[in-house]
Amino acid sequence: MAGQLENDLNPNTYIGLSFPLGRDNGRLFSRTKTLKEQARHNLRNLLLTNLGERPGQPEFGSRLLEQVFEFGEQEGIEEAINVAVEKWLPYISIDEVVVNSDYRNPNKVNVEIKFSVSTSPESTEAIELDFTSNT
């Protein structure tokens, strides 16, 4: 069986699906080629899914959307992220969570998450999630 590094370097091997789902070069779904790329998509998918939202897996997801607009609750945001990742994506280590509000629009929050994967803990990746309140 091929190792993870071998899979990442093989141009003919795909690791998983990218999100959002969509067509790519005539294929039904876009696919990812490396573990880091797939981890980025998996993390975004997990954190943007509310608990109870996924049919057949009501425990999948996070409480991130509940916590984002609780003013002054960065600890709650970090906890929601860490709890979900520890349960569903244990190969991902959260290194840092940075929460920023837009001073021009107090209803907008940006969450930057820096993380690494267990196969290369020295290499940090990041995703950004933007949230806007409709109220």
HELIX and SHEET records of a PDB file:
HELIX    1   1 GLN A    4  LEU A    9  1                                   6    
HELIX    2   2 LEU A   35  LEU A   47  1                                  13    
HELIX    3   3 LEU A   64  VAL A   68  1                                   5    
HELIX    4   4 GLN A   74  TRP A   88  1                                  15    
SHEET    1   A 2 GLY A  16  LEU A  17  0                                        
SHEET    2   A 2 ARG A  31  THR A  32 -1                                        
SHEET    1   B 3 ILE A  92  ASP A 102  0                                        
SHEET    2   B 3 ASN A 105  VAL A 117 -1                                        
SHEET    3   B 3 SER A 120  THR A 132 -1                                        
END                                                                             
